[in-house]
Amino acid sequence: GKEYALAGGRQGLIIIDIANPDAPQQIVQIPGPNNLWKEIKTYGHFAYIVSEGGQGIQVVDLNNLPSSNLNYHYYKGDGAILNQLDRIHALHIDTTKGFLYAYGGNLFSGAVKVFNLNPDPYNPTYAGKFDALGYVHDGYVDNDTMYAGHIYAGMFSVVNMANKTAPELISTQNTPNQFTHNTWLSEDRRTLFTTDEVNNSFLAAYDI
């Protein structure tokens, strides 16, 4: 019943009680890689943090809030990618299907890495990858459909991720300034939005 903000600080995840917006209260900072770049997503009562500073995916159990005593650990890969996860630029979680998608970083030349959160959200497991079109900067996934931003190729791709070991490319689309930073889906799933990471660019909308 309380509302919290999760902020990516240089030295780690900052958790702030914002139940009273006029008087936000920092609860704790969870130590993390000393790096300005952090991205955070949640699934259930877990937060997942990635960084250009490395150390894979940090998993924080938020269940004890508002206590500052929270369990956390680093997941660096299992199975075929055991201990190979380090830097990750961005992530998104398909909350409909319970899979985490990690973008950029060192592994597979920055292609998409997919992790299953269903058996145990505190301990992700490697499920597959999408590397057919190279580096992916960011993306959005819902119900096994991924919209991946290929920044250097200047386009987004639409990919059927139902089979995590054999993804199916559905379509690609160039974006206005051909430096595709990110994708985001509207709530009714009918419109996709992108931006290009260049000056004087556009918010572009696509009827999907």
Backbone as a ProteinNet text record, in pm:
[ID]
protein_1_A
[PRIMARY]
GKEYALAGGRQGLIIIDIANPDAPQQIVQIPGPNNLWKEIKTYGHFAYIVSEGGQGIQVVDLNNLPSSNLNYHYYKGDGAILNQLDRIHALHIDTTKGFLYAYGGNLFSGAVKVFNLNPDPYNPTYAGKFDALGYVHDGYVDNDTMYAGHIYAGMFSVVNMANKTAPELISTQNTPNQFTHNTWLSEDRRTLFTTDEVNNSFLAAYDI
[TERTIARY]
79.1	0	81.8	214.6	299.9	364.8	406	466.9	614.2	698.3	842.2	897.6	1002.9	1078.8	1209.7	1248.5	1375.5	1464.2	1571.4	1657.9	1795.7	1852.5	1983.5	2093.3	2152	2262.2	2395.9	2495.2	2628.7	2677.2	2650.5	2702.9	2600.2	2485.3	2389.2	2246	2156.3	2012	1971.1	1900.8	1847.9	1697.2	1647.7	1505.4	1448.4	1342.3	1287.6	1140.1	1097.5	955.5	893.9	800.7	737.7	588	548.2	407.5	361.3	448.8	424.5	517.4	467	553.8	623.6	566.4	628.1	745.4	758.3	867.3	919.6	981.3	1035.6	1145.8	1149.5	1246.2	1329.3	1461.7	1547.5	1550.8	1523.9	1524.9	1662.5	1720.2	1847.9	1909.3	2040.9	2107.5	2174.9	2134	2191.6	2321.1	2434.6	2561.2	2558.1	2618.1	2626.1	2750.8	2768.7	2886	2894.3	3014.7	3034.4	3036.7	2917.6	2902.6	2776.1	2781.3	2664.2	2546.5	2574.5	2465.7	2403.6	2275.1	2197.7	2061.4	2006.7	1866.7	1798.6	1673.4	1601.3	1463.4	1424.1	1286.7	1243.3	1112.3	1061	972.1	966.4	877.1	834.3	703.9	658.6	725.7	780.3	848.4	999.9	1045.7	1189.1	1227.1	1343.4	1399.7	1523.2	1538.6	1651.5	1727.3	1857.4	1938.5	2055.1	2077.7	2194.5	2273.6	2400.9	2489.4	2598.2	2643.8	2763.4	2887.2	2870.4	2980	3003.2	2915.2	2935.1	2865.8	2910.5	2861.5	2728.3	2688.9	2569.9	2441.4	2346.8	2216.1	2209	2187.3	2168.9	2020.2	1990.5	1852.1	1832	1731.9	1703.1	1560.8	1547.6	1416.5	1360.5	1252.1	1193.6	1090.6	1073.8	962.1	964.9	1085	1094.9	1071.5	1049.6	1019.9	899.7	900.4	994	1123	1151.7	1279.7	1393	1506.8	1624	1706.3	1666.4	1738.8	1682	1741.1	1690.1	1796.2	1751.7	1843.1	1869.4	1992.3	2026.1	2145.6	2162	2279.2	2297.8	2411.2	2441.1	2428	2356.8	2345.6	2433.5	2528.7	2626	2617	2504.9	2484.4	2494.9	2422.3	2425.2	2425.3	2437.1	2429	2530.2	2480.5	2568.1	2643.3	2598.9	2667.4	2714.6	2751.8	2793.2	2901.4	2870.3	2963.1	3012.5	2937.7	2980.7	2912.9	2809	2741.9	2826.1	2844.9	2917.2	2843.5	2888.7	2820.2	2688.3	2584.9	2455.8	2406.3	2364	2324.5	2181.4	2089.7	1948.6	1877.1	1757.1	1676.3	1528.5	1449.3	1304.3	1250.1	1134.1	1073.8	937.9	921.2	790.8	711.6	636.2	563.6	448.7	401.7	296.1	346.6	467.9	523.3	632.4	683.2	781.3	922.5	967.7	1103.9	1171.8	1300.2	1381.3	1467	1471.5	1549.7	1659.5	1784.8	1898.6	1961.4	1992.8	2040.7	2179.4	2257.4	2388.5	2487.2	2597.8	2697.1	2797.1	2864	2978.4	2941	2840.7	2812.7	2736.7	2775.8	2713.9	2716.9	2823	2840.4	2722.7	2661.4	2552.4	2416.4	2403.5	2272.4	2184.2	2061.7	1962.7	1985.6	1988.9	1995.4	1863.6	1809.4	1676.7	1688.9	1616.4	1625.2	1485.2	1468.7	1340.4	1329.5	1222.6	1198.9	1090.9	1029.4	912.7	944	1047.7	1070	1104.2	1189	1235.4	1282.4	1200.7	1238.9	1367.8	1405.5	1528.5	1652	1630.9	1741	1706.5	1729.5	1699	1777.1	1725.2	1795.9	1799.5	1912.1	1931.6	1837.9	1767.5	1668.1	1701.3	1780.3	1810.9	1859.7	1872.3	1924.5	1863.6	1873.7	1841.7	1959.1	2037	2157.1	2162.7	2049.4	2049.2	2078.5	2048.5	2068.4	2170	2251.2	2359	2315.2	2387	2371.9	2229.7	2176.3	2047.1	2068.6	2027	2052.4	1947.8	1824.4	1712.7	1595.3	1488.4	1373.5	1255.7	1146.1	1022.5	968.1	923.2	870.8	741.5	641.1	516.4	459.3	421.1	353.2	433.4	565.2	657.2	681.7	637.2	669.8	768.3	884.6	989.4	1000.4	1014.4	1040.5	1179.6	1279.8	1419.7	1474.4	1544.5	1603.7	1747.9	1772	1906.4	1967.6	2034.5	2075.1	2169.9	2267.7	2366.8	2311.8	2213.1	2147.8	2036.7	1996.4	1896.8	1756.5	1721.7	1589.6	1546.6	1416.5	1370.4	1326.5	1332.2	1283.6	1166.6	1078.4	968.8	998.1	1006.4	1052.9	957.9	919.6	841.9	938.6	927.4	1019.7	956.3	848.8	782.5	879.2	962.6	1067.7	1198.8	1241.2	1358	1487.1	1491.2	1612.2	1609.9	1495	1484.8	1388.1	1426	1337.4	1306.2	1187.3	1142.1	1130.8	1212.5	1205.6	1079.9	995.7	870.8	888	955.7	961.9	1072.9	1118.3	1208.5	1155.4	1193.5	1145.9	1251.1	1295.6	1385.8	1313.5	1389.1	1333.1	1381.6	1315.9	1337.6	1483.2	1560.8	1699.8	1798.5	1746.5	1826.4	1935.5	1896.8	1984.5	1893.2	1831.8	1716.4	1756.5	1717.2	1756	1668	1536.4	1447.4	1312	1236	1099.2	1009.2	879.7	782.8	645.1	567.9	437.2	326.7	222.3	106.7	29.7	-51.9	-123.1	-218.9	-274.5	-366.4	-292.8	-159.7	-73.9	-92.3	-147.6	-171.9	-69.7	4.8	99.6	235.1	340.8	476.9	541.1	614.1	684.9	835.7	909.5	1055.4	1111.1	1236.3	1313.9	1451.4	1511.5	1649.1	1739.5	1857	1948	2040.1	1977.8	2050.1	1978.1	2048	1986.7	1876.6	1778.9	1670.2	1596.2	1573.8	1507.3	1358.4	1292.7	1147.4	1107.7	990.2	917	834.2	860.5	790.3	689.7	574.6	468.7	434.9	416.7	391.4	265.4	176.3	56.3	96.7	97.7	139.4	20.8
-122.5	0	126.7	113.2	231.8	242	365.3	390.3	424.4	363.5	383.5	424.1	503.6	533.5	455.7	399	328	409.6	464.4	554.1	490.9	505.6	449.3	547.4	534.6	621.2	566.7	653.6	610.4	490.8	491.4	386.3	278.1	279	171.5	218.8	122.3	146.7	225.7	337.7	418.7	394.7	358.5	332.7	443.7	507.7	628.5	607.6	634.2	631.3	762.8	753.1	874.2	876.9	807.2	809.3	952.7	1035.4	1178.9	1249	1289.5	1347.6	1475.5	1544.4	1667.9	1641.6	1517.3	1485.1	1344.6	1323.2	1191	1152.4	1025.2	977.5	864.1	883.7	774.4	665.8	543.3	429.3	364.1	341.4	271.3	290.7	277.6	262.6	126.3	42.8	-89.4	-75.3	-116.9	-100.1	-170.8	-104.6	-162	-113.3	-147.8	-100.5	51.1	103.8	248.4	300.3	335.4	375.1	457.7	563.9	651.3	580.4	478.1	415.5	301.7	316.7	209.6	204.2	84.5	72.8	-29.6	-1.6	-79	-115.6	-240.6	-283	-373.7	-387.4	-472.1	-582.8	-691.5	-804.4	-860.8	-850.2	-887.1	-796.8	-857.7	-776.4	-782.8	-800.1	-801.8	-687.5	-628.3	-527.6	-586.3	-554.4	-602.9	-481	-476.5	-360.5	-405.9	-334.6	-360.5	-231.7	-246.3	-130.9	-151.9	-40.9	-44.8	-70.5	-65.5	-95.5	-243.9	-327.2	-471.5	-541	-662.2	-751.3	-817.1	-816.3	-890.6	-824.4	-905.6	-856.7	-862.2	-747.3	-742.1	-761.8	-855.1	-885.4	-844.6	-760.3	-712.5	-754.8	-822.1	-861.3	-744.6	-683.9	-566.3	-602.3	-729.3	-775	-718.8	-687.5	-639.5	-489.8	-416.4	-273.8	-253.4	-146.8	-33.1	-53.3	-176.1	-200.4	-175.9	-131.8	-110.7	-238.2	-344.2	-471.3	-557.6	-545.3	-614.1	-709.6	-828.3	-926.6	-893.4	-914.7	-893.5	-979.8	-1004.6	-1075.9	-1043.6	-1088.3	-1068.1	-1200.4	-1194.7	-1311.4	-1285.8	-1375.5	-1355.9	-1462.4	-1535.2	-1634.3	-1775.9	-1865.5	-2006.2	-2087	-2218.7	-2304.9	-2267.8	-2243.2	-2214.9	-2083.2	-1994.5	-1864.9	-1848.8	-1957	-1954.6	-1849.1	-1755	-1649.5	-1559.9	-1552	-1469.6	-1333	-1311.8	-1181.9	-1079.8	-964.7	-856.5	-725.8	-646.3	-521.5	-549.4	-475	-478.4	-334.6	-292.9	-153	-126.9	-217.2	-191.8	-324.8	-319.1	-439.6	-406.1	-507	-496.3	-630.3	-628.5	-752.2	-771.9	-885.9	-927.3	-978.7	-888.3	-926.2	-1021.6	-1025.4	-1119	-1262.4	-1284.4	-1419.8	-1448.4	-1344.7	-1367.3	-1393.3	-1315.5	-1328.9	-1192.1	-1191.8	-1069.9	-1068.3	-953.1	-933.2	-831.6	-870.4	-783	-742	-612.6	-555.2	-495.5	-499.7	-438.5	-516	-450	-512.9	-597.6	-683	-755.6	-887.4	-956.5	-1092.6	-1092.5	-1180.2	-1192.7	-1059.9	-982.8	-853.9	-759.2	-768.4	-677.4	-718.9	-841.8	-890.7	-920.9	-965.4	-984.1	-1115.8	-1106.8	-1223.4	-1236.9	-1359	-1380.1	-1471.2	-1434.1	-1508.4	-1536.3	-1658.9	-1704.2	-1667.5	-1597.2	-1559.7	-1645.5	-1735.1	-1808.1	-1907.9	-1991.4	-2088.3	-2020.5	-1916.1	-1847.8	-1708.3	-1605.4	-1469.7	-1418.7	-1474	-1430.5	-1489.9	-1599.1	-1668	-1690.9	-1592.2	-1607.9	-1724.9	-1779.5	-1883.7	-1846.2	-1875.7	-1841.6	-1922.9	-1853.4	-1920.6	-1914.1	-1815.5	-1805.9	-1667.7	-1643.2	-1515.9	-1484.3	-1356.2	-1312.7	-1230.6	-1287.5	-1219.3	-1210.4	-1236.1	-1240	-1104.2	-995.4	-861	-780.7	-848.2	-782	-705.4	-597.1	-520.4	-463.8	-476.1	-417	-324	-198.6	-95.2	-96.1	-125.7	-121.2	-191.9	-213.8	-279.6	-290	-336.3	-355.6	-493.4	-569.1	-703.4	-722.4	-775.2	-812.6	-936.2	-1033.5	-1154	-1221.9	-1232.3	-1300.8	-1226	-1100.5	-1020.6	-912.2	-911.8	-815.7	-709	-584.2	-469.9	-418.8	-455.1	-431.4	-311.1	-223.6	-104.8	-130.2	-135	-157.9	-22.2	37.8	177.6	199.7	112.3	133.5	99.3	9.3	-22.6	75.2	158.9	262.6	211.1	102.2	42.9	-30.6	-64	-158.5	-286.1	-394.5	-522.6	-568.8	-646.9	-712.5	-861.9	-924.9	-1062.8	-1146.5	-1262.4	-1359.4	-1437.3	-1418	-1479.3	-1597.5	-1653.7	-1765.9	-1881.9	-1909.3	-2010.2	-1937.8	-1937.4	-1856.5	-1905.9	-2031.5	-2083.9	-2069.1	-2029.7	-2009.7	-1896	-1771.8	-1657	-1642	-1586.2	-1568.3	-1419.6	-1370.4	-1230.4	-1208.2	-1113.3	-1083.5	-967.2	-860.5	-739	-648.9	-557.7	-449.8	-319.1	-209.2	-77.4	26.7	105.3	216.4	324.1	396.3	508.2	638.8	753.5	875.6	917.9	913.8	957.4	841.6	721.6	600.5	585.1	612.6	586.1	548.3	431.6	391.8	364	454.9	445.4	349.5	357	277.4	255	164.4	135.8	127.5	159.2	146.1	125.5	36.8	-0.8	72.5	113.6	175.8	69.9	115.6	22.3	-67.7	-17	-100.5	-187	-179.1	-262.6	-235.3	-123.9	-93.2	3.2	72	173.1	152.1	157.3	150.4	287.5	329.8	457.8	434	517.5	513.2	654.5	663	786.7	751.1	847.8	834	918.7	864.5	933.7	1029.5	1129.2	1234.7	1367.1	1477.3	1608.7	1631	1713.5	1754.4	1633.6	1535	1414.2	1418.6	1303.1	1296	1184.7	1200.8	1087.1	1033	909.7	850.2	747.8	742.2	647.9	560.8	431.1	334.6	255.6	246.4	164.3	19.4	-60	-198.6	-296.4
0	0	0	-5.7	-9.3	-146.7	-179.8	-310	-291.2	-376.5	-367.9	-504.3	-500.9	-622.1	-616.1	-730.1	-741.4	-834.8	-782	-858.4	-875.1	-995.5	-1023	-989.2	-873.4	-832.2	-878.3	-882.8	-925.3	-843.7	-714	-627.2	-595.6	-664.6	-645.2	-638.6	-627.8	-625.9	-501.7	-523.4	-414.1	-406.9	-287.8	-266.8	-180.3	-230.6	-168	-141.1	-19.3	17.2	-31.3	-128.2	-182.6	-151.7	-43.7	-4.2	19.8	75.5	88.5	-11	-127.5	-230.6	-186.7	-87.8	-40.3	54	99.5	192.9	165	48.8	17.8	116.3	150.8	248.5	188.6	184.2	137.7	243.1	199.7	291.4	296.4	178.2	173.4	35.4	26.3	-102.1	-102.8	-199.9	-214.7	-294.4	-241.9	-315.3	-450.1	-550.2	-683.2	-753.8	-881.5	-955.4	-954.2	-933.5	-929.5	-1072.7	-1122.2	-1261.8	-1274.5	-1356.9	-1371.7	-1436.9	-1520.8	-1595.6	-1514.9	-1482.1	-1420.1	-1488.7	-1501.9	-1542.9	-1452.6	-1420	-1319.4	-1371.4	-1353.1	-1380	-1265	-1247.3	-1139.7	-1195.2	-1117.8	-1147.2	-1013.3	-983.3	-849.3	-747.3	-640.5	-538.7	-553	-677.6	-705	-799.4	-774.1	-864	-931.1	-1059.6	-1138.1	-1190.3	-1162.5	-1197.5	-1284.2	-1394.4	-1478.8	-1491.6	-1531.2	-1535.9	-1639.6	-1697.2	-1779.7	-1694.2	-1561.2	-1470.2	-1450	-1506.3	-1500.8	-1386.1	-1357.3	-1252.1	-1286.1	-1412.8	-1452.4	-1408.6	-1362.3	-1319.2	-1167	-1105.4	-960.6	-930.6	-841.4	-804.2	-658.8	-634.5	-499.3	-462.3	-347.7	-295.8	-214.6	-265	-200.3	-93.8	-65.8	16.5	158.4	210	348.4	362.9	252.9	265.5	357.3	438.9	440.1	519.7	564.2	628.9	529.9	579.8	495.2	480.4	548.5	543.7	430.6	310.7	192.6	138.3	101.3	42.7	-103.8	-148.2	-289.4	-325.2	-455.4	-504.5	-651.9	-708.7	-850.2	-924	-1036	-1124.1	-1245.4	-1270.7	-1377.7	-1485.7	-1487.8	-1591.8	-1539.4	-1605.2	-1569.7	-1699.3	-1686.7	-1804.4	-1910.4	-2032.2	-2146.6	-2132.9	-2044.7	-2027.4	-1882.9	-1818.8	-1679	-1654.8	-1565.1	-1522.3	-1636.6	-1747	-1860.6	-1865.4	-1785.1	-1784.2	-1709.4	-1770.5	-1704	-1730.2	-1828.7	-1860.2	-1933	-1897.3	-1967.1	-1975.5	-2094.1	-2111.3	-2064.2	-2094.4	-2064.2	-2047.2	-1991.3	-1977	-1985.3	-2016.5	-2010.1	-1963.5	-1899.8	-1851.2	-1915.8	-1978.3	-2029.5	-1909.9	-1846.7	-1725	-1754.5	-1879.8	-1916.7	-1911.6	-1959.9	-1967.2	-1863.7	-1796.8	-1691	-1739.5	-1841.1	-1891.3	-1891.8	-1856.3	-1856.4	-1982.5	-2049.4	-2170.9	-2142.7	-2166.3	-2141.3	-2274.2	-2286.7	-2412.6	-2396	-2506.1	-2505	-2418.8	-2386.9	-2301.5	-2377.1	-2302.4	-2357.1	-2424.5	-2376	-2422	-2554.2	-2646.2	-2778.7	-2855.1	-2835.7	-2905.3	-2884.2	-2767.2	-2733.1	-2783.9	-2832.6	-2876.4	-2755.4	-2780	-2673.8	-2600	-2466.2	-2380.4	-2304.9	-2295	-2236	-2114.5	-2007.1	-1881.9	-1826.4	-1779	-1725.9	-1578	-1541.5	-1402.6	-1338.1	-1412.9	-1362.6	-1251.1	-1264.3	-1155.8	-1024.3	-1029.5	-908.9	-947.9	-929.3	-972.1	-908.8	-793.2	-727.9	-795.7	-869.2	-936.6	-1082.8	-1171	-1313.1	-1373.4	-1483.2	-1556.4	-1704.5	-1768.8	-1909.3	-1997.1	-2089.8	-2173.6	-2321.8	-2366.2	-2508.9	-2545.6	-2677	-2725.3	-2861.4	-2899.9	-3035.9	-3084.9	-3176.7	-3224.5	-3376.7	-3442.6	-3589.4	-3651.8	-3580.5	-3635.9	-3555.9	-3475.3	-3403.9	-3280	-3253.7	-3129.7	-3114	-2992.7	-2957.7	-2838.9	-2855.5	-2755.4	-2644.1	-2681.2	-2586.5	-2652.9	-2578.5	-2638.7	-2544.1	-2600	-2524.5	-2561.8	-2461.9	-2488	-2411.6	-2480.9	-2414.5	-2482	-2400.5	-2448.8	-2560.2	-2539	-2630.5	-2762	-2774.6	-2893	-2851.2	-2916.8	-2884	-2992.2	-2948.1	-3035	-2997.5	-3076.9	-3041.2	-3116.2	-3044.4	-3104	-3145	-3275.8	-3330	-3364.7	-3267.3	-3278.8	-3396.5	-3415.9	-3521.8	-3659.7	-3664.7	-3792.1	-3825.4	-3726.8	-3751.4	-3770.6	-3700.6	-3721.5	-3595.6	-3592.1	-3490.6	-3560.5	-3486.2	-3536.7	-3450.5	-3511.2	-3440.2	-3446.1	-3328.6	-3322.1	-3237.5	-3289.2	-3212.7	-3124.3	-2991.9	-2897.1	-2823.7	-2877.3	-2809.2	-2788.4	-2888.3	-2875.7	-2849.5	-2725.5	-2687.1	-2752	-2793.8	-2856.7	-3008.4	-3063.9	-3209	-3238.7	-3206.3	-3230.4	-3379.1	-3408.5	-3546.9	-3577.6	-3670.9	-3712.3	-3794.8	-3752	-3820.8	-3917.4	-3871.6	-3952.4	-3902.9	-3989.8	-3948.8	-4005.6	-3941.8	-3984.6	-3950.1	-4048.3	-4020.2	-3941	-3856.8	-3781.6	-3845.7	-3816.5	-3895.1	-3909.5	-3799.2	-3805.9	-3800.6	-3813.1	-3827.9	-3721.8	-3595.6	-3481.8	-3364.8	-3377.4	-3296.3	-3152.1	-3064.3	-2923.5	-2845.1	-2865	-2779.2	-2845.8	-2788.3	-2832.9	-2710.2	-2730.3	-2620.1	-2680.9	-2621.1	-2672.4	-2597	-2669.5	-2604	-2525.1	-2430.5	-2344.3	-2421.6	-2531.1	-2610	-2712.8	-2713.6	-2798.5	-2947.8	-2982.6	-3124.4	-3183.5	-3097.2	-3142.7	-3077.3	-3158	-3107.3	-3121.2	-3018.3	-3019.4	-3019.6	-3092.4	-3089.8	-3081.6	-3037.2	-3051	-3105.3	-3176.4	-3224.1	-3135.5	-3102.9	-3011.1	-3087.9	-3151.8	-3222.2	-3197.4	-3220.6	-3204.3	-3307.6	-3269.8	-3360.2	-3418.5	-3333.7	-3380.2	-3345.1	-3352.3	-3339.8	-3243.4	-3183.7	-3127.4	-3242.6	-3284.6	-3396.4	-3345.6	-3412.1	-3374.1	-3494.5	-3470.5	-3577.6	-3546.2	-3642.4	-3630	-3652.6	-3545.8	-3557.6	-3553.2
[MASK]
++++++++++++++++++++++++++++++++++++++++++++++++++++++++++++++++++++++++++++++++++++++++++++++++++++++++++++++++++++++++++++++++++++++++++++++++++++++++++++++++++++++++++++++++++++++++++++++++++++++++++++++++

